[in-house]
Amino acid sequence: MFPGLPPTRRRLRAVRHQLRRRRRLIAATLTAVAALAALRTLAPPPAETAEVLVAARDLPSGALLADDDLVAREWPTDLVPADASAVAAGRVLAAPLGRGEVVTDVRLVGPGLALAHPGETIVPVRLPDAGMAALLRAGDVVDLMATDPGTGDAALVARDVTVLATPTGVPEGPAGGKGGALVVVGASADEAVTLAGAALTQFLTVSWNH
């Protein structure tokens, strides 16, 4: 390739020749490496995450949550609801929960539920007619009537109360005996006292408003 030159100089010239032929490829490679380094330098750091509980499947209102109903997931910290529940197994859903939704205290029957209904008292009410209770859904607005089992007289005890949950998987009556079905409603403080008294001595029924 380079006649008349010593072997060492021929090898050196051959190397230089190859470098000249490949300088464009080398330059392009170095440019790509520099660009990649710049992108990594400019890229924002990974977002902070926190572990939350989400629904493993679509869950209905009134469901008694079990461990296999919930899945732990990592969520961006700034997207985690302030009322996300850390412990939910064994609690009752006050409203339906879609697959992948974060479990929050306002979706569970308990003190947190009151936060979603300011000004209302959360009251569990047992209806003697389980079939009637089965017709109710969270969000229904109903009147509650109390009927005296001795005389048959009925009276309105709470008007326009909101059904918050229709729990399932709970005992059917005092000490686990038969006793209709339980619903959870939001009522005024005065109505809550009246309902508590009526539930002890009378039969409670509901009527729907239009």
Protein Blocks (a to p, Z undefined) as FASTA:
>chain_A
ZZhiafklmmmmmmmmmmmmmmmmmmmmmmmmmmmmmmmmmpccddddddddddfbdcde
hiacdfklpccddddfklpcfklcfblghpacfbdcdehiacdfklpgcjklmmmmghia
cdddddfblmlmmmpcehiacddddddfknopacdfbghiacfbdcehiafbehhiaehj
addddddfklmmmmmmmmmmmccdddddZZ
